[in-house]
Amino acid sequence: MLIALLTAYLGALTFANYRLKRSVLYPPFLFCGMWFLTMTLSALQIVETDPLHGTVLFLVGAGALCFTIGGAVAALLPAPLVETRLTLWPRSRKPRQDHFMKYVYLGVMILSMILIARQTILTGLSRGGVAGILANARAAGVEGTAEGGFALLAYMPSWTIYTAVLFAVERRNRMFWIAAVVAFISAVFTTGRAPIMQLFISLIVVFMVQTNRTRFLQAVRIARIPMLIFFALYVGLIFTTKNLSTMEGGVVSIATYFVVSYIVGPVAAMDYVIEHPSLYSAEVHHTFKFPLGIAARLHLFAYEPPPLLDTFVAIPFPANVYTGYKFFYTDFGLFGTLIVALVIGFLHTLLYRKGTQRGADGEIRSELGLYCFACSITALVLFIFDDLYSAMGLNLTILLFGSLYFAVRNFSPLGAAGRRSSPAAHASTLA
């Protein structure tokens, strides 16, 4: 009964957020919509999980409300406070733009793709067994993560995605399509589904903003084919990266089980955390692990970072992801987590306004803002599954990756081969 009431409440909140901005990219709409989907599937009991208790239902409902309030405050801020920007040169002066940074970034991503593919193939072949190369490589990667392994290679798939998004923001030409294909191949060879999701979602967001088609029906028309392709790939990777020899049923039942369990499993696992506080009372601080880790390396104080792979719990099937709330909850408690939800809603909506603002000529005012917003949507969509908001190192990489590209591109003295035809387009901004 409580789950049904919460589902109806989340549905109403989702509808209200859409009515406020009439945009599917408005962060509170997406946030509440994803939780509405999660609780709907939980109520339908397509995949059996342990029963949810009142505290986790309160957290989901109150968290959605806090995120909505934070977003509404940011949405109602006066435009001058949001649209303030740093212009790198007077609008009357056209900067030199060339393809130097495009070639550099494209070279880095092609090298990254080769290294990722090589590592995956070699790892898959070395394990042997009846499973395929991708399944073997994925199993080995999970084991390596569980042992605390770290390699620069783990960041390379993200670099390829960021490059494809940068090229999409600037111009969808041949260089963009090459980057998109390279990023896609790299994402497949990671054996995970999140990189493919991030690539598809980020590029769809860029196209929606650039064409100013963000209403619900418009968004459905734009996203239907890419998302069908993604879903087909998502299901296909289940059968190529997982050992399904012990599972029963046909293709449809196995695919349904995995898709739904990925959505409803984390909230059941989060319920387990709340109902067993003694098991997590000594949990290592996670939210600020990036600055704390740097401080520890400088020997300012002792800090042991948490493992990259969390422990499994039975709900009754094994799960080791606990929604985006888990680490905020263990770090700050229940009401501290709600404050965090309010702050995230406020900040993400500010980024939404920055990334979608247009000038009097209809041009996007901030290329960097659109790029950062497009890359940030994955954290919002995956919050029902895991926390990416506190990944400060990853978020800093997104910002630095885009800032370096636009700054060097526009100030490079190597030529003007990449000039745009529109005078307004020359007034690119960093903020």
C-alpha angles and dihedrals in degrees: 000000000000091000091052091051092047091049092052090047092051091048091054092047091050091051092047092052091051092050090052097060104005090222129117088211094062101117098224089053092053093043095051091039093057091050090047088055092048096050092043091057090044090053092049090054094213087154116032116238134166112281117273118238129219097260096059091045089052090049092052094047097041092042091055090050093049091048089050092050092049090049093048091053091051092045092053097048114118111269096239090062091055101035096053105124143177110240113200096206139007114280091237091060117073114215123224111256125188140165096252095108091043091058092045094050093042091051091050093050094047090051089048091051091052093049093046093049092046093050093048095048094046092047093047093049094046094058097053118185131121096294121093127259094264093047091049092047092049092051091049091048092053091050091048091050091049089054090054097252119167132191137165086236089075091068097048097083088057091052092055091050093048090051093052090050092048091052090047092052092050101042137325100233136126092294090055094052091050090051092047092052092047091048091049093051090048091050092051092051091054084069088221130111099215095073091052090048092050092050094049096043095046094050092046090051092051091051093047093052095043092051092038092232105135103131116114101257092040090051092049091053092050098043103036098088097039091047092048088052090048092049091051090050091045092054092041092055089054089064095042103041101038132065103237097170092114096048125096130212136049132298094274095050093047093047092047091050094053096043095048095040090054088056103041099029098073095055090050089049089050088053088055090054092051093046093049104046094158091065092058103034091102095043113146114251107266111171096070097031092125098061091033090053091052091049090050091052088053088052093239090134141337117276128159110200118227118259116271091234117054124221121271123245128188115244076170094287114052116271132172102178119083107185121266090288098069102084094038088052095050091044101043109011129237101306092038087057091054090052089051090052090053092049093047091049090052096047096042092050090050088054089048091055091046094049096046102040117120134199127234089272091057094249121136105260098209123037090182091050093052091047093050093045093050091051092047096058092081091063089053096047093044095048089099086059109032144342120266097152093081092049091107095168091053093046091048089051090054091053096044093044092056097038093053092049097050095039097050093039093057099040098040112123093206097101147291101263094127101051117144124231097230115080090210090057091064091068093079114166138207095216 
